[in-house]
Amino acid sequence: MAPLQSIIRLPDGLHVRLQVLGQGPAVILCHESPRSSSALLVLAMRLQHRFSCIMLDTPGFGLSDPLPMSRPEVPDFAGVVLNVIKALGLGRVPVYGTHTGAAIAVEAALQAPDQVSTAILDGYAIFTEVERDQFLVSYLHPFRPAMDGSLAAWLWSRVRDQFTAFPWNQVGDGSKLGFGPPPLSAMQKVVEDLLLAGDAYRAGYSAAFRYDHFAPLAKLLCPVYIVTREDDLLFAHMERARGSGDKVNLFALSPDRDIWGDTIGRLITDHAGPETLSAQKIIIRAEKHSGARRIVNTTVGPVVIRIDGEGDTVVLLHDVPGDMADLDHLTNRLRRSHRVVRVNLPGFGLSPLAKDAPVSMASIVRGVDESLVAAGATNAPVIACGASLPVAMQLAGDPQITALDPWPQVVQGASEHLPDLAPRWDGSHLMAAFWWARDYEIYKPWYNRVNTELRSIGNERDTDRIHLRFQAIVMAGETGIRLTRLLYETDVACALAGAAHRLRVLVTDGDPDSAALVAWATPHIDADRITPVPRPPEQLAPVLADLLS
């Protein structure tokens, strides 16, 4: 069973993602750096029949906002956990944490013994002063998107080295690990989480390195359990905690995952609260604190949406490759006059398809339809960018549709040029993703790398925009490629005549396919509903605002 998800908006405005799985007394689970709550699913699946597991994305990781201060410390992260417990009305609950999450769990128990019944620490670092200083100086490489693809190469090298040695940046006989590495699929998940965090990953890590892990253990009023497997890179640190406090209990475990799960489950049981909660009930509580960013738990998987502004509603669907971050510039202008609902298409970017959902156009359409119902945007006018036009034309009702540069409709064979994103040991799948993102910004279509086919790109290339598209491609992965193929191969020409009364086509002025798009639309749509528009978002947004008004 897949977890339900929500993004809760705390009183200070911070958005925090929750993943909730199971039924029973609640337990809070906090992940390690540089991961997200998805790293906790392995444990949650073992506990789901006894507990309601609430997995949090630490601020700055996953889909949670980073903390606003320039140098957050562990007590700041712990305060967020306590605010979530309070917002969900959980009372006093066990808090589990692994690695960085373990430090957060200790600090949460220290700050609020009335909210934390026990702290269960799965791998707890106790660094010497020398170790701490070395980590702070050399461990946290800056996360720098670049036009040359060097970030993609660094990402893969960084993650591979993490599973080769500890510390990862000191690969040698004295630091090599005696276990691993994990399968390629597991390494790819770490890459995805590191991509989501971006340079904010350094804030969580550095806070943990600066934290005095030893001293707080003696001050805790609730029981503390340090549970560490032999194949945990912090296994040797457990002995450093011996004698640290009367409430501290040490459990050295074998690598056996069954023993590990059973031990943690028993410790949670000993300190669990009296209230039995389902995942659905917790999500209902979380949704009472919704903000601009939301997650809709559709029948095809969690779909991320964002709602900005006030006024008449307009829906924005992004192009592929990409995700709803592509629409930031347009949204910032349109929100002045409209309530803008952005939907991250199911199966792309931040909206993964459920494992049992068919990889089909029907799944994409169903997920968008259900998300629009949840957002109160059914039958609102839709701006469908690029490859999303076939989705817009199949939505429930008969919404007015503005097709913004529906370029796949005049391209033959684009799906034959899609990259292979299956993870490979040499990391070439990440380079393929990067060059797809970069070439998309320059050539049209991206694989026609001829300078006469250059897009209208202005005088500067936007490194951040290319990076966000690269991130969306990596997050969508192989499923995204299969769905992209379906979008590229769906010809809507036969439906144009029947939809002419509700369809407007905007053609990017100066692009190599502009004449072809006009010719494609003209037989079915009145000429006054085919409009040339500029490509730069800051110029395009006012044109769209005028058309909507």
C-alpha positions as CSV (number, residue, x, y, z in Angstrom):
1,M,0.0,0.0,0.0
2,A,1.3,3.5,-0.9
3,P,1.4,6.3,1.7
4,L,-1.0,9.2,1.6
5,Q,0.6,12.6,1.3
6,S,-0.1,16.1,2.3
7,I,1.7,19.5,2.5
8,I,0.9,21.2,5.8
9,R,1.3,24.9,6.2
10,L,2.5,25.8,9.7
11,P,1.6,29.0,11.5
12,D,4.9,30.6,10.4
13,G,4.1,30.0,6.8
14,L,6.5,27.1,6.3
15,H,5.2,24.3,4.1
16,V,6.1,20.7,5.2
17,R,5.4,17.5,3.3
18,L,4.0,14.5,5.2
19,Q,3.8,11.0,4.0
20,V,1.5,8.8,6.1
21,L,1.2,5.0,6.1
22,G,-0.6,2.6,8.3
23,Q,-3.1,2.5,11.1
24,G,-2.6,2.6,14.9
25,P,-1.0,4.9,17.4
26,A,1.0,7.7,15.7
27,V,4.8,7.7,15.4
28,I,6.9,10.5,13.9
29,L,9.7,9.4,11.6
30,C,12.6,11.8,10.7
31,H,15.0,11.0,7.8
32,E,18.8,11.3,7.3
33,S,20.5,13.9,5.1
34,P,20.5,14.4,2.1
35,R,17.3,12.3,1.7
36,S,13.6,12.9,2.0
37,S,10.8,11.1,3.8
38,S,10.8,8.6,0.9
39,A,13.9,7.1,2.6
40,L,11.7,6.1,5.5
41,L,9.2,4.0,3.5
42,V,11.3,0.8,4.1
43,L,10.8,1.1,7.8
44,A,7.2,2.4,7.6
45,M,6.1,-0.6,5.5
46,R,7.3,-2.9,8.3
47,L,5.4,-0.9,10.9
48,Q,2.2,0.0,9.0
49,H,0.1,-2.8,10.5
50,R,0.7,-1.6,14.1
51,F,1.2,2.2,13.8
52,S,0.3,5.2,11.8
53,C,3.7,6.3,10.5
54,I,4.0,10.0,9.9
55,M,7.1,10.7,7.8
56,L,8.3,14.3,7.5
57,D,10.4,16.0,4.9
58,T,12.9,17.9,6.9
59,P,12.8,21.6,6.0
60,G,14.9,22.2,2.9
61,F,14.6,18.5,1.8
62,G,12.0,16.7,-0.3
63,L,9.0,19.0,-0.8
64,S,9.4,21.0,2.4
65,D,10.3,24.7,2.4
66,P,13.8,25.5,3.6
67,L,14.0,27.3,7.0
68,P,14.1,31.1,6.5
69,M,17.3,31.8,8.6
70,S,20.7,31.8,6.9
71,R,22.2,29.3,9.4
72,P,19.5,27.1,10.9
73,E,20.5,24.9,13.8
74,V,19.1,21.5,15.0
75,P,16.8,23.2,17.5
76,D,15.2,25.1,14.6
77,F,14.5,21.8,12.7
78,A,13.2,20.2,15.9
79,G,10.8,23.1,16.4
80,V,9.2,22.3,13.1
81,V,8.7,18.7,14.2
82,L,7.0,19.9,17.3
83,N,4.8,22.3,15.4
84,V,3.6,19.5,13.1
85,I,2.8,17.3,16.2
86,K,0.8,20.2,17.6
87,A,-1.0,21.0,14.3
88,L,-2.1,17.4,13.9
89,G,-3.3,17.2,17.4
90,L,-1.3,14.1,18.2
91,G,-0.6,14.6,21.9
92,R,2.5,12.9,23.2
93,V,4.1,10.5,20.6
94,P,7.3,8.6,20.0
95,V,9.8,10.2,17.6
96,Y,12.1,8.1,15.5
97,G,15.1,9.6,13.7
98,T,18.0,8.3,11.7
99,H,21.4,10.1,11.4
100,T,20.5,13.8,11.0
101,G,16.9,12.9,11.9
102,A,18.2,11.3,15.1
103,A,19.7,14.6,16.2
104,I,16.4,16.3,15.5
105,A,14.6,13.7,17.5
106,V,16.8,14.2,20.5
107,E,16.4,17.9,20.4
108,A,12.6,17.6,20.0
109,A,12.5,15.4,23.1
110,L,14.7,17.9,25.0
111,Q,12.5,20.9,24.0
112,A,9.1,19.3,24.6
113,P,9.0,16.3,26.9
114,D,5.2,16.8,27.0
115,Q,5.0,16.1,23.2
116,V,7.7,13.4,22.8
117,S,7.3,10.1,24.8
118,T,10.6,8.6,23.6
119,A,13.4,9.2,21.1
120,I,14.4,6.2,19.0
121,L,17.8,6.9,17.3
122,D,18.7,4.7,14.4
123,G,22.4,5.5,13.9
124,Y,23.5,8.4,16.1
125,A,26.6,10.4,15.4
126,I,28.9,11.6,18.2
127,F,31.8,13.3,16.4
128,T,35.0,14.5,18.0
129,E,35.9,18.1,17.7
130,V,38.5,17.3,15.0
131,E,36.0,15.2,13.0
132,R,33.4,17.9,13.2
133,D,35.7,20.6,11.9
134,Q,36.9,18.4,9.1
135,F,33.3,17.7,8.0
136,L,32.4,21.4,8.1
137,V,35.4,22.3,6.0
138,S,35.3,19.7,3.2
139,Y,32.2,17.5,3.3
140,L,29.6,19.9,2.0
141,H,30.4,20.6,-1.6
142,P,28.4,23.5,-3.0
143,F,25.5,22.5,-5.2
144,R,26.1,24.6,-8.4
145,P,23.9,24.2,-11.5
146,A,26.1,24.9,-14.6
147,M,25.6,25.2,-18.3
148,D,28.2,22.5,-19.0
149,G,26.5,19.6,-17.3
150,S,29.2,19.3,-14.6
151,L,26.5,19.2,-11.8
152,A,25.1,16.0,-13.3
153,A,28.6,14.3,-13.3
154,W,29.2,15.6,-9.7
155,L,25.9,14.3,-8.5
156,W,26.5,10.7,-9.6
157,S,30.1,10.7,-8.4
158,R,29.0,12.1,-5.0
159,V,26.4,9.4,-4.5
160,R,28.6,6.6,-5.7
161,D,31.4,7.7,-3.3
162,Q,28.8,7.9,-0.5
163,F,28.3,4.2,-0.8
164,T,32.0,3.5,-1.2
165,A,33.6,5.3,1.8
166,F,32.8,7.3,4.9
167,P,33.5,10.2,4.7
168,W,32.6,10.1,1.0
169,N,35.2,12.7,0.1
170,Q,38.1,10.6,1.6
171,V,37.9,7.4,-0.5
172,G,40.8,5.2,0.7
173,D,41.8,2.1,2.6
174,G,41.1,3.8,5.9
175,S,37.6,4.9,5.0
176,K,36.2,2.3,2.7
177,L,32.9,0.6,3.8
178,G,32.7,-3.1,4.4
179,F,29.3,-3.4,2.9
180,G,27.3,-2.3,-0.2
181,P,26.9,-0.7,-2.5
182,P,23.1,-0.9,-2.9
183,P,21.4,-1.5,-6.2
184,L,21.4,1.2,-8.9
185,S,17.8,2.0,-8.2
186,A,18.6,2.8,-4.6
187,M,21.5,5.1,-5.6
188,Q,19.2,6.8,-8.1
189,K,16.7,7.6,-5.2
190,V,19.5,9.4,-3.4
191,V,20.3,11.4,-6.5
192,E,16.7,12.5,-6.8
193,D,16.5,13.5,-3.2
194,L,19.8,15.5,-3.5
195,L,18.4,17.2,-6.6
196,L,15.2,18.2,-4.7
197,A,17.2,19.7,-1.9
198,G,19.6,21.6,-4.0
199,D,22.1,23.7,-2.2
200,A,19.8,23.7,0.9
201,Y,21.2,20.2,1.6
202,R,24.2,21.9,3.2
203,A,22.0,23.6,5.8
204,G,20.7,20.4,7.3
205,Y,24.0,18.6,7.2
206,S,26.0,21.5,8.7
207,A,23.5,22.0,11.5
208,A,23.9,18.3,12.4
209,F,27.7,18.6,12.3
210,R,27.6,21.6,14.6
211,Y,25.2,20.0,17.0
212,D,26.6,18.7,20.3
213,H,25.2,15.2,20.2
214,F,26.6,14.0,23.5
215,A,25.5,16.7,26.1
216,P,21.7,16.6,25.5
217,L,21.5,12.9,26.2
218,A,22.1,13.5,29.9
219,K,19.3,16.1,30.0
220,L,16.5,14.1,28.5
221,L,13.5,13.3,30.7
222,C,12.1,10.5,28.4
223,P,13.7,7.2,27.5
224,V,16.2,7.3,24.6
225,Y,17.1,4.2,22.5
226,I,20.2,4.2,20.3
227,V,19.6,1.4,17.8
228,T,22.3,0.7,15.3
229,R,22.9,-2.1,12.8
230,E,26.4,-3.4,12.1
231,D,26.1,-2.2,8.5
232,D,25.4,1.3,9.5
233,L,28.3,3.7,8.9
234,L,27.7,5.1,12.4
235,F,27.8,1.8,14.1
236,A,31.2,2.6,15.8
237,H,29.7,5.8,17.2
238,M,27.3,3.9,19.4
239,E,30.0,3.1,22.0
240,R,30.8,6.8,22.2
241,A,27.3,7.3,23.7
242,R,27.9,4.8,26.5
243,G,27.5,6.4,29.9
244,S,26.0,9.6,28.4
245,G,22.8,9.5,30.6
246,D,20.5,7.4,32.8
247,K,17.8,7.5,30.1
248,V,20.0,6.2,27.3
249,N,19.8,2.6,26.2
250,L,22.0,1.0,23.5
251,F,21.0,-1.8,21.1
252,A,23.6,-3.2,18.7
253,L,21.9,-5.1,15.9
254,S,23.0,-7.4,13.2
255,P,22.3,-6.4,9.6
256,D,19.1,-8.5,9.6
257,R,16.2,-6.2,8.6
258,D,13.6,-8.3,10.3
259,I,15.3,-8.0,13.6
260,W,15.8,-4.2,13.0
261,G,12.1,-3.6,12.2
262,D,10.9,-5.8,15.1
263,T,13.2,-4.0,17.6
264,I,12.0,-0.5,16.6
265,G,8.4,-1.7,16.6
266,R,8.7,-3.0,20.1
267,L,10.2,0.2,21.3
268,I,7.5,2.3,19.7
269,T,4.8,0.0,21.3
270,D,6.3,0.6,24.7
271,H,5.8,4.3,24.4
272,A,2.9,4.7,22.0
273,G,-0.1,7.0,22.7
274,P,-3.6,5.6,23.3
275,E,-5.3,7.0,20.2
276,T,-5.7,4.8,17.1
277,L,-5.4,6.8,13.9
278,S,-5.7,5.9,10.3
279,A,-3.6,7.5,7.6
280,Q,-6.7,9.0,6.1
281,K,-7.7,10.7,9.4
282,I,-4.3,12.2,9.8
283,I,-4.4,13.6,6.2
284,I,-7.8,15.1,6.9
285,R,-6.3,16.9,9.9
286,A,-3.3,18.0,7.8
287,E,-5.5,19.4,5.0
288,K,-7.1,21.8,7.5
289,H,-3.8,23.6,7.4
290,S,-3.4,23.8,3.6
291,G,-1.3,26.5,1.9
292,A,-0.5,27.5,-1.6
293,R,1.3,24.1,-2.3
294,R,-0.9,21.1,-1.9
295,I,-0.9,17.4,-2.7
296,V,-4.1,15.7,-4.0
297,N,-4.2,11.9,-3.3
298,T,-5.8,10.9,-6.6
299,T,-6.7,7.3,-7.7
300,V,-3.5,7.3,-9.9
301,G,-1.2,8.7,-7.2
302,P,-0.3,11.9,-5.4
303,V,-0.5,15.0,-7.6
304,V,1.2,18.2,-6.6
305,I,-0.7,21.4,-7.3
306,R,-0.2,25.1,-6.4
307,I,-2.8,27.8,-6.0
308,D,-1.8,31.5,-6.2
309,G,-3.8,34.7,-6.4
310,E,-7.5,35.6,-6.3
311,G,-10.1,36.2,-8.9
312,D,-11.4,34.1,-11.7
313,T,-9.7,30.7,-11.9
314,V,-7.3,29.7,-14.7
315,V,-5.5,26.3,-14.9
316,L,-2.0,26.0,-16.1
317,L,-0.6,22.7,-17.5
318,H,3.1,22.5,-18.2
319,D,5.0,21.2,-21.2
320,V,7.0,18.0,-21.3
321,P,9.9,17.7,-20.5
322,G,9.3,19.9,-17.5
323,D,7.1,20.3,-14.5
324,M,5.0,23.1,-13.0
325,A,8.1,25.1,-11.9
326,D,8.4,26.0,-15.7
327,L,5.3,28.2,-15.1
328,D,6.6,30.4,-12.3
329,H,7.1,33.5,-14.5
330,L,3.7,33.2,-16.0
331,T,2.1,32.6,-12.6
332,N,3.7,35.6,-11.0
333,R,2.0,37.9,-13.6
334,L,-1.3,36.1,-13.9
335,R,-1.9,35.9,-10.2
336,R,-2.3,39.7,-10.1
337,S,-5.7,39.3,-11.7
338,H,-6.6,35.6,-11.5
339,R,-6.6,32.6,-9.2
340,V,-4.0,30.4,-10.8
341,V,-4.1,26.6,-10.3
342,R,-1.0,24.8,-11.5
343,V,-1.1,21.1,-11.8
344,N,2.1,18.9,-12.0
345,L,1.0,16.3,-14.5
346,P,0.7,12.8,-13.0
347,G,3.8,10.7,-13.7
348,F,6.1,13.8,-14.1
349,G,8.3,15.7,-11.8
350,L,6.8,15.8,-8.3
351,S,3.7,13.7,-9.1
352,P,4.7,10.0,-9.4
353,L,2.2,7.5,-10.7
354,A,1.0,4.9,-8.2
355,K,2.6,1.5,-8.8
356,D,-0.8,0.0,-9.7
357,A,-1.8,2.9,-12.0
358,P,-1.7,2.2,-15.8
359,V,1.0,4.1,-17.6
360,S,-1.5,5.7,-19.9
361,M,-3.1,8.9,-21.2
362,A,-6.2,8.0,-19.2
363,S,-4.1,8.0,-16.0
364,I,-2.8,11.5,-16.7
365,V,-6.2,12.8,-17.5
366,R,-7.9,11.2,-14.5
367,G,-5.2,12.6,-12.1
368,V,-5.6,16.1,-13.5
369,D,-9.4,15.9,-13.4
370,E,-9.4,14.7,-9.7
371,S,-6.9,17.4,-8.8
372,L,-9.1,20.1,-10.4
373,V,-12.1,18.9,-8.5
374,A,-10.1,19.2,-5.2
375,A,-8.9,22.7,-6.2
376,G,-12.4,23.9,-7.1
377,A,-11.3,24.4,-10.7
378,T,-13.5,22.1,-12.7
379,N,-14.3,23.6,-16.1
380,A,-12.1,26.6,-15.5
381,P,-10.2,27.9,-18.6
382,V,-7.0,26.0,-19.3
383,I,-3.7,27.2,-20.6
384,A,-2.1,24.0,-22.0
385,C,1.7,24.4,-22.8
386,G,3.3,22.3,-25.4
387,A,2.7,18.6,-25.1
388,S,-0.1,19.0,-22.5
389,L,-2.7,19.9,-25.1
390,P,-4.0,16.3,-25.5
391,V,-4.6,16.2,-21.8
392,A,-6.5,19.5,-21.8
393,M,-8.7,18.3,-24.6
394,Q,-9.8,15.2,-22.7
395,L,-10.6,16.9,-19.4
396,A,-14.1,16.6,-17.9
397,G,-16.5,19.3,-19.1
398,D,-15.7,21.6,-21.9
399,P,-13.2,24.1,-20.6
400,Q,-11.9,26.9,-22.8
401,I,-8.4,26.0,-23.9
402,T,-5.5,28.1,-24.8
403,A,-2.9,25.9,-26.6
404,L,0.4,27.6,-26.0
405,D,2.9,26.4,-28.6
406,P,1.5,22.9,-29.1
407,W,4.7,22.0,-30.9
408,P,4.4,18.1,-30.8
409,Q,1.4,18.3,-33.1
410,V,3.6,19.3,-36.1
411,V,6.6,17.1,-35.3
412,Q,6.9,13.5,-36.6
413,G,8.8,10.9,-34.7
414,A,9.8,12.9,-31.6
415,S,9.2,9.9,-29.4
416,E,11.9,8.0,-31.3
417,H,14.5,10.4,-30.0
418,L,13.7,10.2,-26.3
419,P,16.7,9.4,-24.1
420,D,17.2,6.2,-22.2
421,L,17.0,7.2,-18.5
422,A,17.6,3.7,-16.9
423,P,20.2,4.2,-14.2
424,R,23.7,3.1,-15.3
425,W,26.9,2.7,-13.3
426,D,28.7,5.3,-15.4
427,G,26.0,7.9,-14.8
428,S,25.4,8.5,-18.5
429,H,21.7,8.5,-17.9
430,L,22.1,11.8,-15.9
431,M,24.1,13.3,-18.7
432,A,21.4,12.3,-21.2
433,A,18.8,14.0,-19.0
434,F,20.9,17.1,-18.8
435,W,21.4,17.4,-22.6
436,W,17.8,16.8,-23.3
437,A,17.0,19.7,-20.9
438,R,19.6,22.0,-22.4
439,D,18.9,21.2,-26.1
440,Y,15.2,21.7,-25.5
441,E,15.9,25.3,-24.6
442,I,17.9,25.9,-27.8
443,Y,16.6,23.7,-30.7
444,K,13.1,22.9,-31.8
445,P,12.6,20.0,-31.7
446,W,15.5,19.4,-29.3
447,Y,17.0,16.5,-31.4
448,N,17.2,18.6,-34.6
449,R,20.6,20.1,-33.6
450,V,20.9,22.3,-36.6
451,N,21.6,26.0,-36.1
452,T,18.9,26.9,-38.6
453,E,16.4,25.3,-36.3
454,L,17.4,27.4,-33.2
455,R,14.5,28.6,-31.1
456,S,13.9,32.3,-30.3
457,I,16.1,32.3,-27.2
458,G,16.9,35.9,-26.6
459,N,20.5,36.9,-25.7
460,E,21.0,34.8,-22.6
461,R,20.4,31.2,-21.6
462,D,18.8,30.7,-18.2
463,T,20.9,28.2,-16.2
464,D,18.3,27.9,-13.5
465,R,15.5,27.2,-15.9
466,I,17.6,24.5,-17.6
467,H,18.5,23.0,-14.2
468,L,14.8,22.9,-13.2
469,R,14.0,21.1,-16.4
470,F,16.9,18.6,-15.8
471,Q,15.5,18.0,-12.3
472,A,12.0,17.3,-13.7
473,I,13.4,14.9,-16.2
474,V,15.4,13.0,-13.6
475,M,12.4,12.9,-11.2
476,A,10.1,11.5,-13.9
477,G,12.6,8.8,-14.9
478,E,11.7,5.9,-17.0
479,T,7.9,6.2,-16.3
480,G,8.1,9.8,-17.5
481,I,9.7,8.7,-20.7
482,R,6.8,6.2,-21.4
483,L,4.2,8.9,-20.7
484,T,6.1,11.5,-22.8
485,R,6.0,9.0,-25.7
486,L,2.2,8.8,-25.4
487,L,1.8,12.6,-25.2
488,Y,4.1,13.2,-28.3
489,E,2.2,10.5,-30.3
490,T,-1.3,11.7,-29.5
491,D,-2.6,13.6,-32.6
492,V,-5.5,15.9,-31.7
493,A,-6.0,17.2,-35.3
494,C,-9.2,15.1,-35.8
495,A,-10.7,16.7,-32.7
496,L,-9.9,20.4,-33.6
497,A,-13.1,21.0,-35.6
498,G,-15.3,19.9,-32.7
499,A,-13.4,22.0,-30.2
500,A,-12.9,25.1,-32.4
501,H,-15.4,27.1,-30.4
502,R,-13.4,26.7,-27.2
503,L,-9.8,26.6,-28.5
504,R,-7.3,29.3,-29.1
505,V,-3.8,28.6,-30.4
506,L,-0.8,30.7,-29.5
507,V,2.3,30.3,-31.8
508,T,5.7,31.4,-30.6
509,D,6.9,34.1,-32.9
510,G,10.3,33.5,-34.4
511,D,10.4,29.8,-33.7
512,P,11.3,27.5,-36.7
513,D,7.9,25.7,-36.5
514,S,5.6,28.8,-36.2
515,A,4.5,28.6,-39.9
516,A,3.8,24.9,-39.5
517,L,1.6,25.4,-36.4
518,V,-0.4,28.1,-38.1
519,A,-1.0,25.8,-41.1
520,W,-2.0,22.9,-38.7
521,A,-4.6,25.1,-36.9
522,T,-6.0,27.1,-39.8
523,P,-8.3,24.5,-41.4
524,H,-10.2,24.1,-38.2
525,I,-9.9,27.3,-36.2
526,D,-10.8,30.9,-37.1
527,A,-7.8,33.0,-38.0
528,D,-8.5,35.5,-35.1
529,R,-8.1,32.7,-32.7
530,I,-4.5,31.9,-33.9
531,T,-2.1,34.4,-32.3
532,P,1.7,34.9,-32.5
533,V,3.2,35.5,-29.1
534,P,6.7,36.2,-27.8
535,R,8.6,33.4,-26.0
536,P,10.3,35.2,-23.1
537,P,8.0,34.7,-20.1
538,E,8.2,38.3,-19.0
539,Q,6.8,39.3,-22.4
540,L,4.4,36.4,-22.8
541,A,2.7,36.8,-19.4
542,P,1.0,40.2,-20.2
543,V,-0.3,38.9,-23.5
544,L,-1.9,35.9,-21.7
545,A,-3.4,38.2,-19.1
546,D,-5.0,40.3,-21.8
547,L,-6.4,37.3,-23.6
548,L,-7.9,36.0,-20.4
549,S,-9.5,39.3,-19.5
